[in-house]
Amino acid sequence: MEQNETTGKVWFIGAGPGDPELLTVKGRRLIRQASLVLYAGSLVPPAVVAEARPEARLIDSAPLHLEETHTLMREAARRGETVARVHTGDPGLYGALREQAALLARDNIPYEVVPGVSAAFAAAAAAGLSLTVPEKTQCFSITRLAGRTPVPAGQGVRELAAHGGSLAVYLSGADRRQLARELRAAGLPGGTAIVAAYRVGWPEERLIRLNLAELDPDGLELEPEAAARLDGQLGELDKLARQITFLVLPGESGTDGTPPSRLYDRNFSHGFRAAQDKK
C-alpha cells in the first residue's frame, strides 16, 4: 500500500531469533527512524530495539490485544509517523501478520514487511548443520504439533516427516513424547538426528543434540553414564520447553558415504565453469 503525504507508514520487521546482529540492515535502519517501536517483549530481546531514537516510544505489545496494538499503530501513522512493528523471527511465520495487515488496510494505513531470520535457520547455523544433504534430503518443511491451534489434515508432523526430508517443528516443545510418536509413525528410524534449540541468538542460547530414540527413551537400554547424561538433557529440555524449536535431520543421521554437493566439483560443469576432467 502506497504512502501519501500526510499518512505515515507501518513497517512489520522480522527481528530474527534474538541476536541483534541477525537483524537485517533495513530493519535496523527503520527501527532507528521510527517514532513508535512496538515489539513483543516476551520474544524480542531489548537489545534488538535498543537503537531506537531517544525520543521514540518503545512499547511492549506482549500484554496488549489486537485492537490495542492496531490503535497505537493507526494513530501514530495518522500523525505522519513511521511505525516499527517488530516481530520475532520472520513476520510471516506463526505470527499475527495477516490480521494486523487487514486492519491497517481497512483504515487505509500503508504498510510493508521486512523479512527476518527464522529460528530454524538460525538453529541449523548454530549447530553447524545443513538442512539439505545431496541425495538424502532435498526438501525442508516447517510445521507444528496440533494444540490450541489445529493443524490442517496432511500438514502435520507425521505426514511431512514421511517424505524423508528435513523438518522444523515449532511451538511444540512442551510435548516431546508426542513429537517422538509422530516421527516414529512416519517411519523414521531411532537414529534420526534431532536438535532441540532454545532461544538461538540470545545470551542463554542452548542446543541439545539427541536422536529420535532418545527424545522419548522409555524402554531404551543405556549404560549408566549414558543414561545419566540423557536424563540431564531431557530434564533441561523439559524445563526450557516453551521456546524450543526442533530440527529433525534425516540427512545428518550417519553421513558416511554421502556424496558431496556438485556445485564446486571440478568434474561438474555449469553455465559459469567448464569441467576440468571430462570423463
N, C-alpha and C positions, 0 to 999 in steps of 0.2 A: 504494500500500500504506500502511495507516494505521500511525502510530507509537504504541507503547504506553508505559507509564510508565517502564519500565526500559531500553528499547532506544532508542538514538539513531537518527539518520537520515542517509542519504547523499543529497546533492544533486548531480546532474550539472549543471554550469554551463557554458553557452556563453560562452567568453571573448571572442568576436568575433575580428576579424582581427589584432589586435595593439595597437591604440590603447587604452590603459586607459580613456579616456573613452567608448569604444564598448561597454564592459561595462555591462550593464543595472543599474539601481538595485538590483533584487532580488539579482542576482548579487553585486554588491559587498557588500551587507549580509550575505549568507550567508558570504562569504569572511571578513568581519570577525568573524563569530560562531563560525566553525569551530575545532575543536581540532586537526583534521587537514586540511591542504590538500594534495591530491595532484594534480599538474599535469604536463603533458608539456613539459618544459623545452626540447625541441628545436623546439617550435612555439608555445609560450605564453611571451611575454617576462616577465622577472621583475617588471616594473612592474605587471602585471595582478594579481599576488598580493601586492604589496608592502604592502597594508593589512591583512594578516592580523595577528592578535594576536601580541604579542611572544613569548608562551609557546606559541603554536601550533606544531605540527610541519609544516614545509614539506618535501615530498618530491617529487623529480623522478622521474616514472614512466618516462621515456624508456628507462632500462636494465632495466626490470622486465618480466616477462611477466605474463600474465593472472592466474594463480593467486597470484602475489606481490602484485599490486595488490588483488586481492579479499581476501586475508588481512588486509592493512592496514586496509581499509575495514570488514570484518566485525568485527575485534577492537575497533576504535575504537567502532563502533556498539553493540556488546555492552556496552561500558563506559558507554553512555548519551551518547556524544559526538555532536556534529554534524560531518559529514564533507563537505568541499567537493571534489568530483571535477571538476577544471577541464579542459575540452576546448577546443581551438582552434575558432574559428568557431561553428557550431551543433552540439550533440552528436549530432543525428540524421543528419548528412550526412557520409558517408565516415568515420565513426568506429567505435568498438567498443562502442557503447551497448548493443546487443541482448545480446551475450554477457555483459557485466558485469551488466546488469539481471537476466538469467536466473540467475546465480549468487547474487545478492542475494535474489531471490525464493525460490530453493531453500533458503536459510538463514534465511528469514523476517526479512530486514533491510529495513525500509521505505526507499523512495527516491522522489524526484521529479526532474523535468527542468526546468531553466530555459533557455529558448531563447537563442540568441545571433545576432549579425550574421554572416552568412556572407561569405566573401571576394568572391564575385561581386557582391553588393550594395554592398560597400564599394568595390570597384574601379570600378563604374559611377558611384558618387557622387564618388570622387576624380577621375575623368575628366570629370565634369560631363555625363554622357551618360544617355540614357533607354533602358531595356530594351524599352519599348513605344512605338511610334510610330503615330498614327492612320492607319488604312487601309493600313499597311505591315507592321507586326509587332505582333500581338496575342497572342502566346504566348511563353513563355520556358521553355527546357529546360536541365537540368543533366545532364552525362554525363562520360565519360572514355574515353580510348583503352584498348583491351584490353592487359593486361600480365600480371604475375603473378596479378592478379585478373581473370578473364574478364568480358566484358560480354555479357549475355544477348542473344539474337537480337532484332533490332528496336529495341534501346535504344542502339545505337552512334551515333557522330558522324554518319556518313553518313545513316542513316535519319532522325534527328531534324533534321539540317540541311536535309533535303529538304523539310520543311514550310515553310521560309522564315521561321521565327520566330527570335528571338534565342537564343543558345546560350552557356552557360558550360561550359568544358572544364577539368576539374580533373585533377590528378595525371598530366599528360601533357606537361609542359614539356620533357622530355628527347627528344621525338620530334616536333618541329615539322614536319618534312618529311612524316611520315605523317599528321599532322593536316591539312596542306595537301592531300594526296592525297585524303583522305576528304571534305573540303569541296568540292573540285573534282568528285569523283564524285557528290556530291549535287546538282550543277548550279549552285553558287554562282559568280557572276562574279568575275573577278580584282580588281575594285574593292571587294569587300566589306570593310567596316571591321573591323579586329581590334585589340583592346587586350590586350597581354600585361602582366599586373600581378604585381609581385613584392613580397611582404611589405607589403601595404597596411596602413597604420596604424603601422608600425614606423619608427624614425628613418631607416632605409635604404630606405624605400619607393621603388619605381621603376615608372613606367608607360611602356611602349614602344608607340607607335601605328604600326600598319602596315596594309596591306591584304593580301588573300589572295595576290595575285601576288608580293608582297614577302616573304611568310612562307617561301616556297621559290622563290627567284628564278632558278633555273637557266634560262638562255635568255632572261631578261628583259633588254631593252636599255635602258640608262640613261645619262644624261650622266655624265661622270667625277665631278662633285661629288655628284650624287645617289647614284651607286654607292658612293662612299666613305662617305657618310652611312649608307646601308643596311648596308654591311659592318660599320660600327661598332655599329649597332643589333642586328644578328643576332649579332655576337660577344658583346655584352653579354647578350643573351637566352640564348645557349647557356651562358654562364658561370653565369647565375642559374637555370638550367632547373629545378632540383629543386623550387623553391617557386613556380613560375609558375602563375597561373590565366589562361586565355584567355577573353576575351569576343568572340564573333562576332556582329556587329551589322548585319544587312542593312538595318535601318531607318535607320541612320546613314550609309549609303553614298550620299551625294548627296541632301540633303533639300529641294532646290528644288521648290516646288510641293506639298510635303507639307501637307495640311490640318491646322489646329490642333485640339487637343482641344476637344470641345464643352462640357466641364464648365463653363467660365466664359464661353462665348459668349453675348452679350447677346440673341441671337435664338433661343437654345435653352432651352426651359422644362423644368423638372422639379418634383419634389414640394416643393421649397423656394424656387423662384423662377419667376416668370412671364416669358415672353419679352417684351422691351421693344419690339421691332419685329416685328410679325406680318406675314407675307407670305402 
